Amino acid sequence: MRAVGMVVEFNPFHNGHRYYVRQAKAQTEADVAVAVMSGNFTQRGEPTILDKWARTRAALANGVDLVVELPVFYACQPAHRFAAGALRLLNELGVSAVAFGAEHPQWDFAQLVRATADLDQATLKRYTATYATQFNDQLAQRTGVSLQAPNDILAFAYTKAARAHNYQFDLQPIQRVASDYHDQVIKGAIASASAIRQAVQDGEDYRQAVPVATDHELAGISQVPSWGQLYPMLRNQLIQAPVDQLCQTYQMAEGLEYRMKEFAERSLDFAHFIHGIKTKRYTYAHLIRLCLYATLQMREEELGDQVRHPYLHILGFTPQGQAYLHQVKKTVGVPMFTKVSQEMKDGLCRLDYRAGKLYQAFTPVEQDLKHAPVIRR
Amino acid sequence: MRAVGMVVEFNPFHNGHRYYVRQAKAQTEADVAVAVMSGNFTQRGEPTILDKWARTRAALANGVDLVVELPVFYACQPAHRFAAGALRLLNELGVSAVAFGAEHPQWDFAQLVRATADLDQATLKRYTATYATQFNDQLAQRTGVSLQAPNDILAFAYTKAARAHNYQFDLQPIQRVASDYHDQVIKGAIASASAIRQAVQDGEDYRQAVPVATDHELAGISQVPSWGQLYPMLRNQLIQAPVDQLCQTYQMAEGLEYRMKEFAERSLDFAHFIHGIKTKRYTYAHLIRLCLYATLQMREEELGDQVRHPYLHILGFTPQGQAYLHQVKKTVGVPMFTKVSQEMKDGLCRLDYRAGKLYQAFTPVEQDLKHAPVIRR
């Protein structure tokens, strides 16, 4: 059996995702579609609209055969670390190809990667602009290409990671269809995930844009998860923890611990807080991820330790997905499991477990410990 | 001018308190009544129904002349530390007498103190009963007196603290009137504070039991503060902090850090959590205080440092109270101030400040920084 891998958030799973899964399978002549999916927090550090189990159910009902969790220490990271972590897991799973959406699939991403090989965080040191802006300025000067669209940025990151590790699977960019990522209105059967979340938030009809399984899951939520609801926990941590402890938080640098503490003391809501701490040096995505790291009390050394010990937490599968797992299980070189044990929740999976406990602000469902995988027959 | 001191919570200020203030002034022939009042958390570690400013306003409108904050590191403590901290501040304020309510004011508390001088935490080591129970068993054996009622217990603690420090002021027990402390129904003009809080919670009429000023303040609250609303912050701290950090929390002993972490992971609400961690060894009051210490990330050494540096934060005064302050200010031996400065919020008053930030779960009002005292003309 041949598998095509995908790196996804499915936040929530919509008609565009269904199209993309079909295209991925067709274009790579794959028998099974394997999704490495973010758990309960997105790359931007935001809580997902549905928990990972609901999103797994919707995906398995719509063409995906196997869903594996992208652990929080890979999932809530800038594009290059997110992509590298996800491809590492797909490589372990022995996929023949990795498909990804791109706004410009015709671009030669390998060429863009070669042209910018010498640019890293250390060589880009202007403190008045984000790293992404500085990188893009350089890329445009050298190649004439401006890497702005979010899926193009990820496509670049996948290409770079695959080359760096000499992965043997094919890379298959797929043209993104119809709606713009930032489009906030549902106009037809294909809408952006953010437009769908907005419609749910506003109590407007989103059903034309999602498959039945997603509609069914969304009907069960009473509030759209957001940082507004997590802010009391973040605020308390920023206020109560001494700065010498806060500065041990992963990615807490350049005095941000003082700035975050100061604005936490002054801000009673998240919007006020996050606008308060924003500077030209950091993107909102970077700062929101930092909020998540701080709330999870994720320390630099803990994250390093976790990143060195990846694993495959199987969230669900179809009969085809199960057959594929059977085929590859002997060649998988990292721990692979369908249930988180008592020992794993305090060890291997401790950051996912803690992120799941935080996500219980939105659901009474236990997210990890002894949770059975979704089995679609 | 002669002053009578009182140690109070005024949670909320009710008709019984008004009677008690008058009695205290009359029986000690005092010109002014000075109240050392807990801030935003009670001795049991619970958030107060009204913030310290609202409670100060009500007190000053009903016979109290000067209100000083009992800092959180004294206020949220078992009776002996609570009493010792409060009397230390009243002694600094040069009061002539200290009045306190007691269920049995006729008892010879000095004699009870002498009879139990050798009993401390170290000599009472049965792990199947709380310290209070063991102490009481011994006291009853030696004197025939059973110290059960909450105000009798505090009366004992005041007497013990005053003797230990050889304070020169008189001690004036005052008979508690009418309602039982634990009485949960309002039957007349005198009701217990807990009955009044329950009536507010249930939306029932409590006005016969409180002066107009308290009624006015209670009309402004939208919810009765409780640990139910603070639990998300406590839970997150217990889950996210490693045990080697949790065990540095003040009073966290005998593996309670593991027990609290375990039940935090399993409990989605405070009632479930607190019942889960209860053992015969600890009272609910002890455990709820520990919840507060953990949420405030109050460490053993930090508390020790704070207790060694008391201060007098003046919350409000009448013209009489102001005149008294003028009279005593030269003899006060600890810092005395009416406003918390930027420097003090991170230094001298840091625990009160952090407790005030936690209390903002219930009110948008800044509790400390630059808050002006209540001045009643």
Contacts between the chains, C-beta under 8 A, distances in Angstrom:
chain1	res1	chain2	res2	distance
A	232	B	232	5.7
A	232	B	233	5.8
A	232	B	361	6.6
A	233	B	232	5.8
A	233	B	233	5.8
A	233	B	236	4.1
A	235	B	357	7.8
A	236	B	233	4.0
A	236	B	236	7.3
A	236	B	237	7.2
A	236	B	295	6.7
A	236	B	357	7.9
A	236	B	358	6.6
A	237	B	236	7.2
A	237	B	237	7.2
A	237	B	240	7.6
A	239	B	354	6.0
A	239	B	357	4.8
A	239	B	358	7.7
A	240	B	237	7.6
A	240	B	295	7.1
A	240	B	296	5.5
A	240	B	297	4.0
A	240	B	354	5.7
A	240	B	358	7.8
A	241	B	297	5.8
A	242	B	297	7.8
A	245	B	245	8.0
A	265	B	357	6.2
A	268	B	360	6.4
A	268	B	364	5.6
A	295	B	236	6.8
A	295	B	240	7.1
A	296	B	240	5.5
A	297	B	240	4.0
A	297	B	241	5.8
A	297	B	242	7.8
A	354	B	239	6.0
A	354	B	240	5.7
A	357	B	235	7.8
A	357	B	236	7.9
A	357	B	239	4.8
A	357	B	265	6.2
A	358	B	236	6.6
A	358	B	239	7.7
A	358	B	240	7.8
A	360	B	268	6.4
A	361	B	232	6.6
A	364	B	268	5.7
